[in-house]
Amino acid sequence: MKKLIVGNWKMNPQTTRDAVKLFKDVVREARTITKASVAVCAPDMYLNPLAALKEKKVSLGAQDLFWEKEGAFTGEASGAMIANSGAKMVIVGHSERRARGESDEDIARKVKAALAAKLIPILCVGERERAGEGEHISFVTAQLTAALKGLPRVDASHVVVAYEPIWAIGKQAKRSATKEEGLEMAIVIRRTLAHLFTRPVAESIPILYGGSVDEKNAKDFLFDAGMDGLLVGRASLSAKTFGGIVRTANTGI
């Protein structure tokens, strides 16, 4: 499968004008890419203006959704709303949302809601700490199982899984994850998916790495850690840096 590089803009940038400029710059960086797929997950209010650009080289995604179709849910956006805004995928269960109380049950509902709206859910999983006793393996396995158990195989094949070790993310990161640690978790995730859905389905599901990804470590995680792509946070806010990561995915250099 092609490598999948997804930029998560989080709560950035501050204006529609800046969002359009950044998106156009990303499209320009990706114009010669043939061996990788590229997507940007932008704040909801930017989806319509970005979709209006009708760029085919870079797909659009959202950063969250709610599981109900409509109703008295102030501040929420349904899968249909997001899809009608031009998004093709949506992040579900990001660590920053889990930290604010989002439960495994909530995430399972969101995965199903995304699929019902014909959106590709990017399911985020990852342990808070790695103590060396194997708890991280059981923790991530439990997250995957809670989010995906009971999902029909035909639906599971449309899911993307992103592994984001929380201890390696952001300014508070204790240290960077190694490619060996990434490979271990790619194997664990693939094995869990095979147990839930069969090996052929598991092998069809892209696994991304997302944990302080930059131009320096992108190649290691893309080609030496069993990953099918990357979920890029801070580095996706620079079209030049993000473009460098995309080119690495495209060429392997």
Secondary structure, 3 states (H helix, E strand, C coil): CCEEEEEECCCCCCCHHHHHHHHHHHHHHCCCCCCEEEEEECCHHHHHHHHCCCCCCEEEEECCCECCCCCCCCCCCEHHHHHHCCCCEEEECCHHHHCCCCCHHHHHHHHHHHHHCCCEEEEEECCCCCCCCCHHHHHHHHHHHHHHCCCCHHHHCCCEEEECCHHHCCCCCCCCCCHHHHHHHHHHHHHHHHHHHCHHHHHHCCEEECCCCCCCCHHHHHHCCCCCEEEECHHHHCHHHHHHHHHHHHHCC
